[in-house]
Amino acid sequence: MPSSSALSSLAGKLCKVASPSPLPLSSGSCRCFSVQAKSKKVPKAELKTTTEPEPEPEPKPKPEPRGGAQILYRVSSSLAPILQTSETTRPDALKRVWDYIKAHKLQSSTEKSQILCDPPLKKAFGRDNVKVSEVLKYLSPHLSRKI
């Protein structure tokens, strides 16, 4: 059996053979510690090598309306002055009615769920006051499907 000193010298020789010699850090040759290893940003103008102008993208055609929310309706003559249009979609008609109500301050100050109709709204809805939840119900008869 070899002595412990012989084993330690054998282990030392093996470690020297197995491990590579370390690079000197002061020389700057190691890429991970080198200042030169950091990448520099190149301006975009230098990246383009061709002088051809890029073709402009073609405008995309508008998709055809889908679903009930995008269907155009004709507006009745009694509701047209309020909506200020003769054709509209149902959501747009509701939005325009609400814009009219807010602009003319027709919502009751004491009971916010009531709308006090002025003469043009009274002509369209046929009532003096309407509940907020009933606006679409009274709006629907004035929208006829455009063919």
N, C-alpha and C positions, 0 to 999 in steps of 0.2 A: 504494500500500500504506500502511495507517495505521501510525502510529508505535506503539512499544511502550507509551508512556504513555497513548495513546488507547485501546489494547486493555485495559490494566489498569483504566482508569476505566470502560470499558464492562462489564468483568467484575464490577467492584464494584457497579455499578448492577444488574446481573442477579442477583447474590447477594442484594442487599437486597430485591428484588422477590420472589425465589423462596423465601427463608426467612422464616417468620413471626417476629414479634418475641417474644422469650422472656418468659415470665410472671415477675413478681417472686416469688421464693421466700419472701421475708420476710413477705408479706401472708397466707400460708396459704391462698390461693385455689386453689392447685394440689391436686387431689384425691389424687394419688398421694403427696404429702408431708404432707398434712393429717392432723392427729390426729382430726379429726371424721370422716374417711373410714373409719376402722376401724369394723367392724360391732359392734354391741352384742348380747349374747346376751339373748334374750327368754325369760322363764320359760315353761315348758310350760303352766302354768295360764292365761296370757294368750293363748296361741295358740288354745285352744279357744273357739269363739264360741257353740257350742250348749250348752244346759243339759240336753239329753237324755242319760240314762245309756246307756253302750254295752251292747249285748246281749251276754250271756255266751255263749261258744262252746259248741256242743252237744258232748257227749262222743262221741268216735269209737268206733264199734263195734269190738270185737276182731276182727282178721282170722282167718279159719278156718285151722287148721294146714295147712301144705303140706309135702310131702316126708316122707321116712322118719324124720327126726329128731324130728318133732312128733307122731308116731302114739302113742296111748295103748295100753299093754299091761297085761294083768292079771298080777299077780305071784303066783307059787305060794305055797302055805302054808308051805313050808320056808324060803323067802327073805324072806317078808313081815316077820318079826321083825327082820331085819337092815336092810331098807330102811325100815321103819316106815311103810309105806303098802301099799295093795292095788292101786293103779293108778299107773303112771308111764310116762314116755317112756324109751327106751333110754339116751340120754345121761344123763338124770337118775338112772337106776338104777345106771349105772357110777359116777357121781359119789358116790352114796350108799354104794356098796360101798367105795369108796376112803376116804370119810370114816370109815366103820366100821373099816376096817383101820388107819387112822392113829390113831383115837381109842383103840383097844384095843392099839396098838403090836404089830401082828401081822407086820410086815415084819421079816425076819431082820436082825439087826445085823451079822452077818459077811458075808452074801451078800444084797445089797439086791434082787436079782432074784427072791428067794424070799419067799413069804408063808406063814407058819405058821398053819394053820387052827385056830381054837378050836372048841368043840363046835357052836355054831350054824352056823358056816361049813362045818365038816366035814359037817354034816347036809345043807346045801345043795349043796356041791360034791362030796361023796363022796370026798374025799381029805384026807390029813394036811397036805400042803403043795402049793402051786400056784405056778407061775411067773407073774411080772407080766404077761407077754405072753399068758397063757392065761386071764386073769380073764374076759374077754368071752366066750370059748368056753364056760366053765362057767356063765356067767350066762345065756346065750341060751336054754337049755332051760326056764328058770324064767319066761320072759316069753312069754305067749300073747297073740295079737292079740285086741283087744277088738272085738266086732262090733256 
